[in-house]
């Protein structure tokens, strides 16, 4: 995993800030310039929590702002990713290129990010301290598990003891150096040493001349340079193994034709169910109206039943014809049966629409997986062609050497 850049929005002292990373990135500045905030933002973008265990994620927001976000750009193998961590929601992961567009990667729970960020947060926390005071604060305030982990890494029971021992060793080394310098005699020029040094230098020059003559004779020789041949052969074998590995990985992925056919089929199914959500909402509203209608009819039937039993109007206390009440009850009962039957039909349709929505979501996830496989297969094929071209060039360079070996061995086979 290689970090490339981070974009901050209302995080700490930053309103909006974009920072690019290289193989070595140095951050410096005055106090309260935002150095620690940048460390906190990177840790938050990777693991979705605050590095300081006493603070929460919402403490990362800029003062006066309802929320903030940190977007981290990183590369894993040959794929680039964009991970957005908001302070008030779930992370969103996407893969692709900035100029070609980002494709969302499904992330249902925060634990899904572990396959992209293999480093545990406890281990990452150990590498974020750049001042002695912060290291001591870490040992005092974080859980004892981390304290024990750091002590095991240091090999001591207390980091302060380690610092004390370093200071004591440095002091003893200085005292020993001063003693050696005080006891060492003054250096004087010895004529015998000068003559001996001169003779050694003359012998070394003669050896250099002999080695140079032998090297020139090897250059003029008609035979192949064994060192160059071995180097070229080693590179050729390494490229061949890499080519076989790429072809093996490509063989594990379905063919481009089957992937393209599956992609078109999934896109067609998604287009066919595009209006399922709107239709499901209309069905729910219609189901609610019929349910209310059935409830109102039941209430009216209850009132008519009481009226039929008393045979007098509750308002004017005049007798009501029984045949009139019976007719109204029969009419409302028929309407109630129709409303109940329609409600049950709508309920079944709503259930079927829910199953279709679930199937459509599965189709979208499957389509994203197929597209990812197509991108991976395309990348593997490009890399395979590049490695095969390198093998061809190395084979051409090896041909003059292999042709000289007794006139029997031929040049390495050309790889397609």
C-alpha positions as a printed NumPy array, in Angstrom:
array([[  0.   ,   0.   ,   0.   ],
       [  1.466,   3.382,  -1.07 ],
       [ -0.023,   6.723,   0.036],
       [ -0.225,   9.306,  -2.775],
       [ -2.207,  12.288,  -1.454],
       [ -4.773,  13.482,   1.081],
       [ -7.518,  16.114,   0.755],
       [ -8.891,  17.736,   3.925],
       [-12.229,  19.54 ,   4.263],
       [-12.914,  21.418,   7.521],
       [-10.45 ,  19.295,   9.525],
       [ -8.671,  21.055,  12.414],
       [ -7.113,  24.309,  11.249],
       [ -7.601,  23.464,   7.55 ],
       [-10.629,  24.771,   5.685],
       [ -9.656,  22.921,   2.507],
       [ -6.179,  21.524,   1.898],
       [ -4.68 ,  19.059,  -0.63 ],
       [ -1.279,  17.499,   0.132],
       [  0.67 ,  15.17 ,  -2.199],
       [  3.062,  12.531,  -0.831],
       [  6.27 ,  11.126,  -2.33 ],
       [  8.635,   8.347,  -1.242],
       [  9.961,  10.737,   1.415],
       [  7.689,  13.541,   2.657],
       [  8.938,  15.961,   5.327],
       [  6.412,  18.115,   7.231],
       [  7.709,  21.15 ,   9.128],
       [  6.331,  24.44 ,  10.42 ],
       [  5.686,  26.649,  13.418],
       [  3.578,  25.652,  16.404],
       [ -0.158,  25.316,  15.609],
       [  0.61 ,  25.173,  11.884],
       [ -1.252,  21.873,  11.529],
       [  1.499,  19.217,  11.655],
       [ -0.191,  17.084,  14.301],
       [ -3.572,  17.685,  12.63 ],
       [ -2.183,  16.161,   9.415],
       [ -1.041,  13.064,  11.333],
       [ -4.457,  12.793,  12.997],
       [ -6.193,  13.212,   9.604],
       [ -4.146,  10.418,   7.967],
       [ -4.854,   8.084,  10.898],
       [ -8.561,   8.994,  10.745],
       [ -8.714,   8.433,   6.976],
       [ -7.137,   4.981,   7.351],
       [ -8.976,   3.663,  10.408],
       [-12.018,   5.947,  10.912],
       [-11.174,   6.982,  14.492],
       [ -9.143,   9.538,  16.437],
       [ -5.509,   8.787,  17.245],
       [ -5.986,  10.319,  20.721],
       [ -8.154,   7.838,  22.624],
       [ -9.544,  10.625,  24.826],
       [-11.084,  12.402,  21.836],
       [-13.787,  11.405,  19.37 ],
       [-13.966,  11.695,  15.597],
       [-16.188,  14.799,  15.854],
       [-13.337,  16.599,  17.654],
       [-11.455,  16.607,  14.331],
       [-13.977,  19.052,  12.799],
       [-13.018,  22.652,  12.25 ],
       [-14.502,  24.894,  14.931],
       [-17.96 ,  26.119,  13.945],
       [-18.451,  23.526,  11.18 ],
       [-21.097,  20.753,  11.444],
       [-18.856,  18.101,   9.891],
       [-15.601,  17.488,   8.039],
       [-14.002,  14.88 ,   5.816],
       [-10.597,  13.446,   4.906],
       [-10.108,  11.879,   1.461],
       [ -7.047,   9.628,   1.102],
       [ -5.617,   8.6  ,  -2.281],
       [ -3.473,   5.448,  -2.265],
       [ -2.215,   2.703,  -4.559],
       [ -2.279,  -1.05 ,  -3.943],
       [ -0.328,  -3.114,  -6.453],
       [ -1.431,  -1.634,  -9.82 ],
       [ -4.816,  -0.227,  -8.717],
       [ -5.457,   3.292,  -7.398],
       [ -8.083,   3.926,  -4.714],
       [ -9.873,   6.919,  -3.192],
       [-11.07 ,   6.523,   0.426],
       [-13.331,   9.262,   1.839],
       [-13.88 ,   9.306,   5.616],
       [-16.533,  11.81 ,   6.812],
       [-16.868,  12.699,  10.495],
       [-20.628,  12.078,  10.389],
       [-21.041,   8.989,   8.205],
       [-19.619,   5.771,   6.813],
       [-16.497,   5.54 ,   4.631],
       [-16.787,   5.48 ,   0.842],
       [-14.184,   3.613,  -1.265],
       [-13.712,   3.987,  -5.017],
       [-11.211,   2.592,  -7.536],
       [-10.009,   4.012, -10.836],
       [ -8.13 ,   7.006, -12.204],
       [ -8.824,  10.751, -11.626],
       [ -9.037,  11.461, -15.368],
       [-11.062,   8.317, -16.204],
       [-13.534,   8.49 , -13.312],
       [-13.886,   6.582, -10.06 ],
       [-15.911,   3.394,  -9.729],
       [-17.424,   2.723,  -6.263],
       [-16.203,  -0.329,  -4.357],
       [-18.855,  -1.876,  -2.067],
       [-18.003,  -1.387,   1.621],
       [-20.823,  -2.532,   3.928],
       [-18.987,  -2.453,   7.269],
       [-15.715,  -0.765,   8.381],
       [-14.1  ,  -4.213,   8.674],
       [-14.218,  -4.579,   4.865],
       [-11.378,  -2.054,   4.589],
       [ -8.911,  -4.47 ,   6.207],
       [ -8.196,  -6.151,   2.868],
       [ -7.054,  -2.75 ,   1.521],
       [ -5.377,  -1.523,   4.75 ],
       [ -3.604,  -4.582,   6.228],
       [ -1.783,  -2.667,   8.996],
       [ -3.609,  -2.793,  12.388],
       [ -4.362,   0.626,  13.942],
       [ -2.354,  -0.244,  17.07 ],
       [  0.787,  -0.864,  14.98 ],
       [  0.216,   2.281,  12.905],
       [ -0.154,   4.366,  16.081],
       [  3.408,   3.471,  17.129],
       [  4.856,   5.149,  14.015],
       [  2.983,   8.463,  14.355],
       [  4.959,  10.   ,  17.217],
       [  7.704,  12.422,  16.226],
       [  8.376,  14.144,  19.574],
       [  9.581,  12.631,  22.815],
       [  6.726,  14.219,  24.761],
       [  4.141,  12.53 ,  22.546],
       [  5.811,   9.142,  23.025],
       [  5.69 ,   9.493,  26.833],
       [  2.052,  10.692,  26.56 ],
       [  1.288,   7.574,  24.495],
       [  2.756,   5.292,  27.173],
       [  0.843,   7.002,  29.983],
       [ -2.612,   7.44 ,  28.48 ],
       [ -3.328,   4.663,  25.962],
       [ -4.43 ,   1.125,  26.951],
       [ -1.859,  -1.092,  28.585],
       [ -1.805,  -3.435,  25.578],
       [ -0.117,  -0.774,  23.441],
       [  2.261,   0.099,  26.268],
       [  3.3  ,  -3.556,  26.567],
       [  3.678,  -3.813,  22.782],
       [  6.037,  -0.828,  22.623],
       [  8.024,  -2.073,  25.616],
       [  8.495,  -5.456,  23.937],
       [  9.693,  -3.71 ,  20.761],
       [ 12.213,  -1.679,  22.769],
       [ 13.353,  -4.714,  24.772],
       [ 13.057,  -2.858,  28.106],
       [ 10.394,  -2.395,  30.748],
       [ 10.502,   1.377,  30.657],
       [ 11.358,   3.79 ,  27.837],
       [ 12.726,   6.295,  30.368],
       [ 15.258,   3.688,  31.515],
       [ 16.342,   3.292,  27.884],
       [ 16.91 ,   7.037,  27.528],
       [ 18.875,   7.125,  30.815],
       [ 21.114,   4.276,  29.666],
       [ 21.838,   6.013,  26.372],
       [ 22.846,   9.184,  28.203],
       [ 25.087,   7.246,  30.598],
       [ 26.754,   5.341,  27.741],
       [ 27.343,   8.583,  25.835],
       [ 28.942,  10.181,  28.911],
       [ 31.249,   7.187,  29.445],
       [ 32.249,   7.204,  25.782],
       [ 33.266,  10.871,  26.025],
       [ 35.355,  10.203,  29.15 ],
       [ 37.091,   7.264,  27.478],
       [ 37.832,   9.363,  24.363],
       [ 39.354,  12.16 ,  26.44 ],
       [ 41.541,   9.609,  28.278],
       [ 42.795,   8.091,  25.032],
       [ 43.595,  11.49 ,  23.567],
       [ 45.484,  12.511,  26.737],
       [ 47.593,   9.324,  26.859],
       [ 48.404,   9.175,  23.126],
       [ 51.945,  10.383,  22.294],
       [ 52.615,  13.179,  19.847],
       [ 52.918,  11.862,  16.32 ],
       [ 56.328,  12.454,  14.713],
       [ 57.542,  11.745,  11.204],
       [ 59.693,   8.588,  11.047],
       [ 62.028,   8.314,   7.967],
       [ 61.721,   4.52 ,   8.062],
       [ 57.924,   4.75 ,   7.873],
       [ 58.185,   7.169,   4.942],
       [ 60.438,   4.784,   3.003],
       [ 58.216,   1.82 ,   3.784],
       [ 55.14 ,   3.69 ,   2.625],
       [ 56.906,   4.713,  -0.598],
       [ 57.815,   1.099,  -1.406],
       [ 54.274,  -0.087,  -0.682],
       [ 52.896,   2.58 ,  -3.014],
       [ 55.331,   1.543,  -5.771],
       [ 54.296,  -2.124,  -5.399],
       [ 50.626,  -1.145,  -5.562],
       [ 51.182,   0.809,  -8.776],
       [ 52.889,  -2.212, -10.362],
       [ 49.959,  -4.433,  -9.37 ],
       [ 47.542,  -1.929, -10.926],
       [ 49.492,  -1.935, -14.171],
       [ 49.465,  -5.731, -14.258],
       [ 45.704,  -5.861, -13.652],
       [ 45.078,  -3.233, -16.334],
       [ 47.152,  -5.196, -18.881],
       [ 45.246,  -8.407, -18.074],
       [ 41.921,  -6.56 , -18.443],
       [ 42.914,  -5.161, -21.84 ],
       [ 43.906,  -8.639, -23.017],
       [ 40.501,  -9.97 , -21.99 ],
       [ 38.805,  -7.205, -23.941],
       [ 40.761,  -8.135, -27.072],
       [ 39.984, -11.855, -26.684],
       [ 37.612, -13.411, -29.174],
       [ 35.596, -15.387, -26.586],
       [ 32.384, -14.116, -24.94 ],
       [ 32.365, -12.208, -21.674],
       [ 31.066, -14.755, -19.179],
       [ 29.949, -12.095, -16.681],
       [ 27.789, -10.296, -19.246],
       [ 26.364, -13.599, -20.47 ],
       [ 25.408, -14.681, -16.938],
       [ 23.783, -11.318, -16.236],
       [ 21.741, -11.416, -19.44 ],
       [ 20.721, -15.034, -18.836],
       [ 19.62 , -14.204, -15.27 ],
       [ 17.477, -11.31 , -16.488],
       [ 16.021, -13.536, -19.209],
       [ 15.037, -16.244, -16.701],
       [ 13.497, -13.687, -14.308],
       [ 11.398, -12.17 , -17.103],
       [ 10.29 , -15.635, -18.182],
       [  9.097, -16.507, -14.656],
       [  7.291, -13.19 , -14.435],
       [  5.626, -13.842, -17.797],
       [  4.414, -17.265, -16.641],
       [  3.069, -15.73 , -13.434],
       [  1.132, -13.07 , -15.367],
       [ -0.326, -15.678, -17.708],
       [ -1.37 , -17.841, -14.755],
       [ -3.161, -14.893, -13.141],
       [ -4.865, -14.049, -16.436],
       [ -5.983, -17.691, -16.856],
       [ -7.82 , -17.539, -13.514],
       [-10.054, -14.75 , -14.886],
       [-12.864, -15.545, -17.36 ],
       [-12.277, -14.722, -21.008],
       [-12.922, -11.183, -22.299],
       [-15.813, -12.465, -24.43 ],
       [-17.619, -14.067, -21.494],
       [-16.998, -11.019, -19.306],
       [-18.338,  -8.693, -22.003],
       [-21.392, -10.903, -22.504],
       [-22.048, -11.005, -18.755],
       [-21.597,  -7.217, -18.516],
       [-24.147,  -6.574, -21.277],
       [-26.606,  -9.017, -19.689],
       [-26.293,  -7.351, -16.279],
       [-26.643,  -3.852, -17.75 ],
       [-29.772,  -4.973, -19.611],
       [-31.267,  -6.389, -16.417],
       [-30.436,  -3.191, -14.52 ],
       [-32.058,  -1.057, -17.218],
       [-35.142,  -3.291, -17.164],
       [-35.524,  -2.785, -13.401],
       [-34.646,   0.907, -13.414],
       [-38.166,   2.027, -12.447],
       [-38.675,  -0.636,  -9.77 ],
       [-38.048,   1.802,  -6.913],
       [-40.602,   4.334,  -8.202],
       [-43.157,   1.588,  -8.848],
       [-42.603,   0.172,  -5.351],
       [-43.226,   3.602,  -3.809],
       [-46.468,   4.02 ,  -5.806],
       [-47.629,   0.6  ,  -4.639],
       [-46.989,   1.507,  -1.001],
       [-48.962,   4.728,  -1.327],
       [-51.843,   2.865,  -3.02 ],
       [-51.746,   0.189,  -0.305],
       [-51.974,   2.91 ,   2.363],
       [-55.035,   4.484,   0.718],
       [-56.881,   1.146,   0.481],
       [-55.964,   0.302,   4.085],
       [-57.43 ,   3.609,   5.271],
       [-60.548,   2.982,   3.152],
       [-61.039,  -0.451,   4.732],
       [-60.621,   1.021,   8.229],
       [-63.207,   3.727,   7.507],
       [-65.676,   1.123,   6.149],
       [-65.282,  -0.999,   9.305],
       [-66.087,   2.023,  11.474],
       [-69.201,   2.809,   9.419],
       [-70.333,  -0.839,   9.658],
       [-69.928,  -0.722,  13.437],
       [-72.148,   2.368,  13.638],
       [-74.764,   0.781,  11.347],
       [-74.737,  -2.392,  13.465],
       [-75.493,  -0.357,  16.58 ],
       [-78.21 ,   1.52 ,  14.675],
       [-79.738,  -1.77 ,  13.497],
       [-79.824,  -3.046,  17.08 ],
       [-81.43 ,   0.102,  18.582],
       [-83.73 ,   0.79 ,  15.538],
       [-83.771,   4.528,  16.468],
       [-81.622,   7.355,  15.113],
       [-79.094,   8.471,  17.768],
       [-79.578,  12.119,  16.768],
       [-83.364,  12.585,  16.346],
       [-84.467,   9.351,  18.111],
       [-86.855,   8.593,  15.252],
       [-87.356,   4.994,  14.146],
       [-85.208,   3.914,  11.169],
       [-86.572,   1.487,   8.564],
       [-84.789,  -1.882,   9.055],
       [-84.651,  -2.584,   5.336],
       [-82.749,   0.697,   4.786],
       [-80.155,  -0.194,   7.423],
       [-79.766,  -3.738,   6.094],
       [-79.239,  -2.424,   2.567],
       [-76.524,  -0.025,   3.695],
       [-74.812,  -2.784,   5.69 ],
       [-74.8  ,  -5.123,   2.673],
       [-73.466,  -2.362,   0.406],
       [-70.682,  -1.382,   2.827],
       [-69.789,  -5.05 ,   3.442],
       [-69.272,  -5.568,  -0.3  ],
       [-67.08 ,  -2.437,  -0.472],
       [-65.078,  -3.649,   2.552],
       [-64.462,  -7.031,   0.944],
       [-63.276,  -5.287,  -2.232],
       [-60.953,  -3.011,  -0.188],
       [-59.485,  -5.972,   1.766],
       [-58.935,  -8.015,  -1.392],
       [-57.281,  -5.061,  -3.158],
       [-55.043,  -4.456,  -0.107],
       [-53.881,  -8.076,  -0.097],
       [-53.116,  -7.922,  -3.811],
       [-51.127,  -4.712,  -3.336],
       [-49.259,  -6.268,  -0.4  ],
       [-48.216,  -9.2  ,  -2.594],
       [-47.111,  -6.797,  -5.338],
       [-45.077,  -4.783,  -2.814],
       [-43.33 ,  -7.971,  -1.656],
       [-42.559,  -8.906,  -5.268],
       [-41.2  ,  -5.388,  -5.937],
       [-38.964,  -5.704,  -2.867],
       [-37.529,  -8.944,  -4.211],
       [-36.911,  -7.228,  -7.551],
       [-35.109,  -4.346,  -5.803],
       [-32.906,  -6.841,  -3.955],
       [-32.147,  -8.628,  -7.222],
       [-31.341,  -5.28 ,  -8.894],
       [-28.86 ,  -4.446,  -6.098],
       [-27.221,  -7.856,  -6.551],
       [-26.999,  -7.168, -10.283],
       [-25.271,  -3.833,  -9.63 ],
       [-22.713,  -5.468,  -7.317],
       [-22.112,  -8.239,  -9.858],
       [-21.672,  -5.634, -12.617],
       [-19.045,  -3.8  , -10.565],
       [-17.189,  -7.074, -10.006],
       [-17.275,  -7.875, -13.741],
       [-15.946,  -4.403, -14.602],
       [-13.149,  -4.835, -12.049],
       [-12.233,  -8.174, -13.624],
       [-12.182,  -6.546, -17.07 ],
       [ -9.834,  -3.82 , -15.831],
       [ -7.584,  -6.385, -14.148],
       [ -7.489,  -8.583, -17.258],
       [ -6.688,  -5.589, -19.476],
       [ -3.856,  -4.556, -17.152],
       [ -2.467,  -8.121, -17.039],
       [ -2.48 ,  -8.337, -20.828],
       [ -0.637,  -5.058, -21.205],
       [  1.98 ,  -6.148, -18.678],
       [  2.259,  -9.54 , -20.42 ],
       [  2.961,  -7.864, -23.763],
       [  5.584,  -5.597, -22.161],
       [  7.377,  -8.505, -20.45 ],
       [  7.265, -10.608, -23.63 ],
       [  8.858,  -7.713, -25.529],
       [ 11.633,  -7.53 , -22.923],
       [ 12.23 , -11.294, -23.274],
       [ 12.549, -10.896, -27.055],
       [ 15.139,  -8.149, -26.632],
       [ 17.131, -10.199, -24.117],
       [ 16.977, -13.226, -26.436],
       [ 18.48 , -11.141, -29.242],
       [ 21.271,  -9.966, -26.936],
       [ 21.958, -13.568, -25.83 ],
       [ 22.084, -14.941, -29.374],
       [ 25.742, -13.962, -30.11 ],
       [ 26.862, -15.643, -26.849],
       [ 24.878, -18.854, -27.289],
       [ 25.935, -19.184, -30.935],
       [ 29.634, -19.285, -29.879],
       [ 29.225, -22.216, -27.495],
       [ 30.634, -25.064, -29.647],
       [ 28.327, -24.048, -32.479],
       [ 25.562, -26.249, -30.989],
       [ 23.409, -24.223, -28.605],
       [ 20.954, -21.894, -30.316],
       [ 19.487, -18.594, -29.163],
       [ 16.62 , -18.701, -26.576],
       [ 13.137, -19.25 , -27.964],
       [ 11.162, -16.161, -28.979],
       [  8.167, -15.589, -26.698],
       [  4.879, -14.282, -28.047]])
